[in-house]
């Protein structure tokens, strides 16, 4: 019952942005028993906009952390996160406290199986004098490596396996995010060692046509999702501008003089787009969601441009491959051939599917 616990305050998930409806604990900055003062950082919280530090507004002691840090587990605003007390001697009373247990008639000293399950993560404690190294911070039975949820996620994004992290500076020999970052900075020095299987590697398609899948953070994933949704749910208007094409038209007339194959203005635009993507490879990137529903940014090392062609049955987008490496004449001839076959419904799937 509530009377069995000393005076305390249960803090819920804060609304750290005007549009926040939920959030995720990226990493706890305090542990149970710590004293916090006004302005002390309590946790890093992922909102719909960014990662924000949740800070204390008063002096108190952390009696109980009710949820583990997990960047992928979103909790609604107001969901209980932590218990705070005014006196340090009251902290032990909340050892078995579970959110919502205040209405439970059973005494807190005899936790139910559900409570025991919630407190299970704290059981595999390493000895207090365990050396702060990954190799000696594993359990004796299964060789398990203890790490915070955010450290695990960060290691996956950086392509680092936890057994390659050299230090474990967290409580009881646990790997934290700072250890993973340190390991990533030391990684180039060990280039001659066996490559991590989780590291993103370029995927060879044919010859030098390669791409690289770049993992995205939770914040980037949210931004990508919101931008995709806005394209379909929000009204759009498009800004246009006029360009002086006098020099281009003059050059086009000189190129086409006496030639059987005439280059169109569209051919010039296709070539310009190809050169721009080669000069600014950061724009030659796709947002790809594959079977595991985890998006990646796919950075292409080649430039394939899709060009819309109107056909009797609708629009289709044949692809001109390696645009940046082809001359205007080659682009013009290929475009005419693709356009002709598109209208005759004779394109192969690989000629209209893909593009960068």
N, C-alpha and C positions, 0 to 999 in steps of 0.2 A: 504493500500500500504506500501511498505517497508520504504518509507520516513516518515511514521507516527511513527516509532519506533526509539528510540535512538540507537547509535552504540552498537552492541551486537555481541555475538559469539554463534552459535548453535553447541553444541558438540554432535557427534554421538556415536553409540555403538562402543567402541574400540575393536581392535583385541588383546586380552590379552594373546593369545598363538599362536604359529606359524601355527597351523592347524585350528584356530577358524574361522568359517564362520557365527556364530551367538552367542548370549548370552542371559541371562535372569537376570533382576535386582532382586536380592534376597532381598536386603534391602537398602534403601537410608540412608546414614550417615549424610546427611545435609538436611536442609529445606530451603524453599524460603526466601530470605533475608539474609541468612548466608554469612559471608565472608570466603573465602577459601584462604589459602596460599600455596606456593609450598610444596608438600608432604602431604597436607591434604587429608584424605580419603573422597571420594565423594559418592561411593556406593560399595556394595558387589555384584559382578557379577559372575554368574555361567557360566563357559566356558565348552568346551567339555572335559577338563581335571580336573578342580577343581574350587573352589570358590576363586576368586582373588579380591583384593581391587583395585578399580579404583581411582587413586590419581591425584590431581591437579598438573599442571606443572607451574602455575603462580598464581599471586594474582588476585582475582576477587570476584564478588558478585553473588550469585545464584538468578537469576531473575525469572526463571520458571522451574519447573520439568514437563516434557512433558508426561511422562508415569508413571503409578503407579508401585510400587514394586510387582512383581508376579513371583516367581521362576519357574512356569510352562509355562509362556508365553515367548517364544524365539523370539528375534528380530534380524534381519540380521545386520552384521557389517556395520556401517555407518548410521543406523537408528537414527533419532534425539532423544536425551534423555533429554537434559537440555539446558537452555539459560543462558549465563553469561554476565555480564556487568562490566565496570570498576568503575562506580560511584554508590554508594548506592541510591542516589536520583532517579536513572533511574529504579529501581526495580518495583515500582507501575505501570509503563507504560506497563508492560508485564503481568498484571493480567489476561487478557482475550486472551493472545497470544496462537495461535494454530499452530503447525508445518505445514508448507505449506501454511499458510494464507497470507504470504507476497505477493503472486500473486493475492490475492482476492481483487477485486476493492472495496468491501464494507469496511467502516471504522471499526477499531477494537472495537470502543466503542459500536457498536450495533451487538453483536455476533449472528450468525445464530443458528438455533436449533441444528445443529450438534456440534457447539462450546459449546452451553449450556449443551449438553449431556456429552461432555468431561469434563466439569468443575463440573458436578453434584456431584462427590465424595466429593468435598470440602464443600458442602452445609450443611450437618448435623453437624454443629459445636456445641460442648458443651460449656457452659458458662466458661469464663476464670477462675472463682474461683471454678470450680467444683472440689471436692475432688478426689484425685488420687486413686480411688478404683473402681473395676469392678461393684460392686452393684450400684454405683451412677454415672457410666459413660455410662448408657444406655439411649436411647431416650425415651421420655415420652409416645409415642404412641405405638410402637410395642415392647418395651423392648429390642431393638437391642443392642448388645455389639459391640463396635468399636474396631477393631484390625487390625494390618498390615497384608497383605497377607502372609508374611513369618511367622508371629506369628501363624496364623491359620494353616499353613502347619506343622509347628513344633509341635504345640499342637496335631494335628492328629497323627503324627509319634510317639509322646511320650504317646499317649493314655490319653490325658487330655482335658476335655471340658472347653471352655473359661469361663463359669460361675464359675469354680472352681479356676480360677487364682485370687489370692488375691490382686494384685496391678496392676495398669495401669500407668506406668511412662511416656508414650508417650505424644505427644501434645494433649491437650484438652481431657485428660482422655482416650487415646487410648492404648490398650495392644500392647506391642512390644515383640520381641523375648526374651529379657532379663527377662521379667516378666514370660514368659512361662518356661524358664529354672529354674528360682527361684522356681516356683510352682512344677516343677518336682522333685526338690531336697527336698521339704517339703512333698512330697506325701507319703513317708513311715510313717510319723508321724500320718497320718490320715488313717491308714490301716483299722480302725474299721468303717469308713464311707462307704457309698454305693459306690461300684466299678464303675468306669467310663465305659459306654457301648462301648466306642471306644478303650479301652485298649485291646491289643492282649492277648488272653487267650489260654492256651493249649486246644486242641480239643481231647476229649477222643474217641478212636475208639473202642477198646475192652480191658477190663482190664487195664493193665498198658501200652498198646500200644498207645502212645500219640504223638502229634507233636505241635509245636508252630510256628505261622506265625509271622515273624519279618518284619515290614515295612522297606522299603529302601529309602534312600535319593535320590534326583535327580541325584547327582553325581554317586552313586552306580548304579542307573538305566541306566545311560549313559554307564558306564563301562560294565555292563552286556550286553547291546545291542551291543556295539562294539566288545566284545569278541565273542558273538554269530555270528556276521557277519563275523569276521575274520576266524572262523572255516570253513566257506563255500567259502570265497573269497580269502584267502591268502594261498599260498603254505605252507605245513607243513613238517617237518621231525621229526622223533622220535629217541630219544637217548635210547640205551639199555645198559645193563651191565650184566656181568656174575657173578653168585653167586655160592659159594661153597655149594653144597647140600649133602656133604658126611654124616654129622650127621643126616640130615633128612632121607636120604635113608636108613641109618642103623636103625633108629628108626622105619621107615615104615616096613622094613623087619621083625623086632622083633614083631611088632603089627600084621602083617598078618600071622605069622607062626601058622599053625594049625587052622586058621579061615576060615569059608566059605565065609564071606564077606571081600573082599580085599579093603583096602583104597588106593586110587590113589594119585599121587603127586598133582593133581588138588584139591583133597579134603583138603589137607594140606594148599594149597594157599587160598581156600575159607575160611577156619577157621582163617588163619592169617589175611585176610582182615577184617573179622568180628570183631576180637579182636582189630585191629587197629582203626576201626571206633568207637568202644566202648571206647577205651582209649583216642581218640581225637575226641570228639563229634562235634567240629567245622567243621570237614570234612564231617560229616553225615548230610549234608544240601542240599536241592534242590532249584532251581530257578523256582518258580511257577508263571505263568501268568494265572489268572482266568478271569471270565466274564467281569470284569470292566477294563481289559487290564492294570491294575496296578500290577506290579510284587511284590512278597514278597519272602523272604528267609524262606523256611520251614525247621525248625530244628526238626529232628526226634528223638524220645526217644527209638527207636527200630532199629534193624539192619536187613534189608532184602536185600539179594544180588542176583542180576540177573546173570545167567550163560548162555553164548551163546551155543546153541546146533544146529549142522547142521542137517537139515532134507531134504528129497527129494524136498520139495517145497521152501527151503531157510532157513535162520537162524531164530531161535526163542529163546527167553530168559526166560526160566522158573525161578521161584523165590524160593529160600530157605529162609524161614522166621526165624527170631530170631537166626541167625547164631551164634552170640556170646554166646548164651546160650546152644548150642547143642554140643555134643561130636563129635569127628571125625567119629565114627562109625555111629551115627545118620545122619550126613551130607552125608556120603558115601552112605548109604542105600537110603536116600531121593533123592539124585542126580541120582542114577541109576534108580529109579522109574520114576522120572520126565523126564529123558532122553528117557526112553523107551516109555512113553506115548506121548512125544513130537514128536517122529518119527512116531508114529501111528496116529498123529493128534487128540489126545484125551485129551488134556489139557483144563481145564476150564479157562475162561477169568481171574479170580482172581489169577490163577497160573502163568500167564506170563505178567500181567499188574501191574505196580507199581514198587516196589523196591526203596531202599533208596540210 
